[in-house]
Amino acid sequence: MPDKIIGFSKLSRDEKIRWVTKNYLDNSNVFESILNKYLNDDEDIQSIHNSLSENAVSNFYLPYSISPNFLINNKNYCVPLVTEESSVVAALSNSSKFWYDRGGFKSKVISKIKTGQVHFKYNGNAENLEKFTNENKHRLIEATDRITEKMRERGGGISKIQLINRSTELNSYYQLHVDFKTIDSMGANFINSCLEIIANKFNQLMNDSPHFKESEKNLEVIMSILSNYTPECIVESSLECKIGDLGNIYGISPKEFALRFKGAFDIANIDINRAVTHNKGIMNGIDAVLISTGNDFRAVEAGVHAFASRKGKYKSLSECSIIDNIFKISLKIPLSIGTVGGITDVHPMVKLSLQLLKNPTSDDLMNIICSVGLAQNFAAVKSLVTTGIQKGHMKMHLINLLIKQNANKDQIDKSEEYFRDKDINSQSVKDFLDQN
């Protein structure tokens, strides 16, 4: 086993590669060879990539795909997607095309409040603390003026501060719960900076206050941090049409399809096994847009899945209804994203994605992302209640199986026709290659 290394981050790229190769890859030159192939020939572009993460030695590429025909609020979008799963892009493209002629997506941003908390311990009179906090809220907000000025000019900033007493759940535990409006930025750094200033000012004001005993002034700030749970930063998208306008789908009548479809949603509302997979399908589309536009898909994932449990039980994020012969599906999710700041100002592909979407505001992008999630949801459930998920999935997976088994270009070209009406799996692909 290699010894612990000190100062790895200070090594040059070549030194890092040599150390890894020597200690973990038996001095094989394959590692360096592959890493070099994925470097960008443009030194300026590569420099940007290197700056995005520590200890970077190369780039890890994912496909950058396009899904056209997304009619959202009567605007036609061409949506950029970054995902390694080809069936996601195919499903989205089919879904957007299907709904284009049925009125497309209707979407609206319901609210855009983001939150953060100063978590602290306090061993004194709770009523005194409540009164003190209410009297000093304006001072806490004023303390952030230097960094909130520009945000306030755009209509954002701190909208509310309240004291939360949770000492009955955890001894002496309180928090300052702060609401923010960050306009078109995701605002993570802005929120965290504000919270740290507020924590310091709160501590200072308490120490200077004559209304607390000396023993009560020993405020212990545990941490100051934004929350990725944003149940007041909400967007909702929907699709609807008359049942008859659905048309026959894989030989199934519109009414039967609608009932089967709603049945799948009903199951996702009562069974966690299905609900998790149902919601994962939604996130297949959402994550692909988040990545392409430089947004934090991990934060959104965490907040969305927490939102699915907000009523005490993990359930489907989307809903389906059949009322007065109208088939409707809708998706409501928390979505904390941005179109300015962070990587959106740095990464060339992110800039390109936002240009492709006509430089959207954060409201526009929330509507787009939610609609894509709903489109993916429709496509996945449609497959599940008709042909089954594997038929389409394995068709898209065929190229991966062929490449894995070293198929040549001629074999790849012939494969689509050969497998048009055949099962696709590792063995059937092997048999095909043996014959061709």
N, C-alpha and C positions, 0 to 999 in steps of 0.2 A: 504494500500500500504506500502511495506517495506521501512524503512529509507535508505537513501544513505549509502553505506558501503565504508569505507576508509581502504585501505591496504588489499584488497581481495587477491592479488597475494602473500602476505606474509603468508597467512594461509596455514596450512598443507592440504594435499589432503582430509583427513577425515574431517577437519574443513570446507573446502569448501563445501563438500557434505552435511554436517549437516546444514550449513547456507542456501544452496539452497533448501534443503528438507523442512526446517522449514518455509521459507518465500514464497516459490512458489509451494510446492507440498503437503501442509497440513500434513507434517511429515510422508508421505508415505515412506515405506522402499523399495518400488519397484524400485525407482531411483537407490539407492545404489546397490541393488541386480543385476540389469541389468548391471550397470557399472562394477561391479566386474567380471561378466561373460566374459567381453570382455578385461580384463587385460591379458597380456601375463604371462604365468607361469615362463618363464625365466626372472629373475630379470634384467639381463644385457640388454636383448632385450627391456624390458619395460622401462628401464632407457633411452635408445636411443629414444624411442617414446616420453617420457616425455620431453626430451630436445628439441624436434622439435617445441614446441609451449608453450606459456605461459598459466597458469591456466588449464593445462591438468589434467583431472580426470579419463580418460579411453581412449580406442581406438575406432575408428569407422571403421569397416571392410567393404571392397568392394571385390567382387570376383576377383581373379587373374586367368585369362584364357589364353589359348594358341591357336593360329591359325597357323597351319602348311601350307606347300606348297607355301610359298611366293617366287616365282622365280624372283629375282631382279638383273638385270645385270648379268644373268647367274649364280647367287649364290642362293642356296635354303635356305631360312630363316624360322625359327620357331619363330613367333612373340608373345611376352608377351603383354597382354591387361588387363587394369584395368577399368572396367565399370560395372554399375549396370543393364545395359540393355542387356538381353541375345540375342535379335535379332541382335545386332551389331556384336557379335562374330560369330553367325551362318552365317550372311550375308558375313562377311569377309572370313570365311572358305570356303564358297561356291564359292565366287568370285575368291579367290586365286587358288582354284582347277580348276575352269573353264579356267583361263588364263594360267595355268601352261603348258598345252599342246598346247598353241597358242603362245608360245614364251616368256610369262611372261612380266614383267615390265622392261622398259628401263628408267633409271633415271640419272640425272646429276646435280651437283651443279654448278650454273652459276656464283655466286659471294658470298662473305662472309664478306661484310663490315657492321659493326654495328656502330651506332652513339650515340652521347650525345651532350648536349648543356649547355653552361654557359649563362643563361638568365640575362641580365642586362639593366639598364637605364643609358643613357649618354646624357648630355645636352651641347654638344659642336660641334665643326666643324667635320662633317662626314669625309671629306677628310683627315684631320689630324689623325683621329682615324684609318682609313683604312691604311694609310702609316705606322703608329706606329705599328699596328698589323702585317703587313707584315714583318717589320724589326725585330720583336721580336718573331716570331713563333718558331724559334729554341730555344730561351731561355725558352719559355713555355714548349716545349717538354723536354728539358734538366731538368727542374724542377721536372719531374716525373721519372727521371732515377732510383731512388731507388726502385720504385715499378714496373717499366716496364722492368728491366734488364732481368729477367728470361723469361718473355713473348717474348722479342726481341730475346733471344737465341733460342727460338722455331720458330721464323719467324713471330711473331706477334708484337703488339705494336701500337703506334699512327701513322697513315699513312697520315693524313692531318688535318690542322686547317684552317678555313676560317671565316672571319667576315661576318655576315649576317645583313644587315640594314633593319629593318622592322618598322622604325619610321613613315612611311607614313600610316601604318595600326594601330599602337599603339604609341602614343606620346613618343618619346625618347627611344623606345625599340630596342635593338640590341641583337645579340647572337653570341657567339663563337661556331661554329659548328665543332665538332671534329669527325673524322673517326677513327675507331679502327679495328684491326684484333686480335681476341682472340683465334685463333687456335681451340683446342678441348674443351675449357671451354665456358660456356654461357657468363661469364665475367661481370655480373652486378656489383658486388662489385668492381672489378678491374676498370671498366669504371667510376663508381661514385667516386672512390678514386682519379683517375687521374683528373677528372673534378674539384673536389674541390681544388686540388693542383694548377691546371691551373688558376682557378678563383683568388686564393690568390696571385699567382705570377703576374698575369695580373694587379691586383689592385696595387701591390707593385711597379711594373715597371712604371705605370702611375704616381703614386705619386712622383717617383724619377726623372721623365722625365722633362727636361727644355722646351720641345716643347708644353706643355699645359699650359694654364692659370690656376691659382689656382681654379677658378670657374669650370673649366672643369674636374678637378681631383676628384671631388666628385662622383666617380663611385658607383652606387648602384647595387650590385649583388643581384638579386632576388632569384635565385636558380641555382644549378648545378646538373644535373640529366641525366641519359641515356634516350633514347627514345625506346619505344617498337614498334615503327613503323620502320621497317627495309627493305625498298624497294630495298636495294642493298645487301641483304643477301637472295639470291633466289635459290630455287631448283625446278626442273621440272621433272615430271614423265609422261610416256605415255604408252598406250596399243594400239596395232593395229593388224588387221588380214584381210584377204579377207572376204568379206561379206558372201560368201558361207560357210566359215569355222566357222561361228557363230553357224551353225546348227539350227534345229527347236527348238524354245524355247517356251514351253507350247503350242505346236501346231501351233505356228506362224512361217511363213517362215522367213528365214534369212533377205531377202530384206525388208519385211514389218516391222520386228523388228527393223532393222537399221534405217528405216525412222521414226518410232514411237519414237525411242530413241533420234534421233537428234532433233525431234520436241520438246521434253521435254527440251532439252538444249536451243533451240531457244527461248522458252518461258522464261526461267530463265535469258536470256540476255536482255529482254525488260521489264519484270514485277518484281518489287521489292518484291511483296508478294511471288512469287515463288522462286526468287533468294535467299532470306534469308533462306528459308527452304531447298533449294537445297544445299546451303553452310553449313548449320547446319548439314546436312547428312554427308558431307565430314569431318566435325570436330568431328563427332561421332567416327570415326576411329582414327583420329589424336590425339584427347585428350586421348584416351585409351592407346596409346603408350607413349605419353608424361608423363602421370601419372606413368606408370609402370617403366619408365626410370628416374624418379625423375626430370623431367623438368617442367618449369613454364607454365602450360597450359593456365593460365589467360593472361599472356603476349603474348603468341602466338595467342590466340583468338583475342585479341585487335588488334594486328598488321595485322592479316589475314583479318579481316573484314574491316579495314581501306584500305587495299590493294584492296579489292573488289570495293572500291569507288574511286580509284585513278584517273579515267577519268571523274570524276564529277557526276557519276551515279552508284548506287550500282548494280553490275551485278554478274553473275555466275563466280566462280573462275576457273571452268573447261571449256573445249571446246570440241566439237564433230564435226568431219568432215567426209564426204563421198566423196572421190576423186579417180577416176579411179578404182572403185570397191573395194577400201580399206576403211574399217571402222576404225576410230581412235578416241580415247579420250585422253585428256592430262590435266594435272593439274600443274599450276605454282603458287607457294606461297612463301611469305617471311617466313623464319623459323630460328629463333635465339635460338639455343639449345646448350647443352654441354654434354660431356661424362666424364668430370673430374670436380672436385670441387663441392662445395655445398653439397647437400644431396646425390650426387652420391658417395661420400666418406664415408657416414655415414649409410644410410639405408640398412639393409641386403637384403631386397627384390629388391631394386634398383640395388645393386651389382649383384644379381642373374640374373636380367633381362639383364644386360649388358653382363654377361657371356654367357647367352643363345643366345645372338646375336653375339657371338664370339668377344666380346670386341671391338665394332666398334669405328672408328674415328668419329668425328662430321660430316664429309662428308658422311660417311657410314650411320649414323643414320638419317641424313637429307633425304637421298635417301629412306631409309626404311619408315620413317614417311610419306613422300609425297606419296609413292606408296600405303601405307595402306589407306590414304585419298582417293586416286583415286579408289581403290578397293571397298571401302564403297560406293562411289558415283555411281559406276557401278551397284552394287547390289541394291541400293535403287531405282535408275531410272528404272532398269530392272523390278523390282516388280511393280512399278507405272504404266508402260506402258503395262503390261501383266495381272497378276492376281489381281493387286491392293495391296496396302501396308498392309492392315489389315489382310489378310489371313495368311501370314507368321508371322506378328507381334503378332497376337493374339495366334497363335499356341505356340510361345515361351513364351507368357504371361500366358499360361494356368497354369503352375506350381504355379505362384504367386497367381492366383485366387483360386486355390485349397488350398494352405497354408492359405490364408486369411480366408477361410471358414472351417478351421480345418479338412481338409481331412486326413484320416489315410494312412499308406503306401500302403495297399491293394487297396484303392480307387485311389491313385496316379498311381499305376502300371496299373490299368485297364483303366485309363482315355485316354491314348494315342490312343488305339484301338477304344474306343468309339467315340472320337472326330475326327477320321481320315477324315470323310466326313461331319462333322457337324459344324455349326457356333459356335464360342466360345465367350461367354460373361458372365457377372455375373449371369444372370438368367439361362442360359443353364447349367452352372456349378452347380448351386444350384439344378436344376432338376436332374442332374446326381447323385449328392450326395444323394438326397432323395431316388433314386432308388437303390442305392448301399450301 
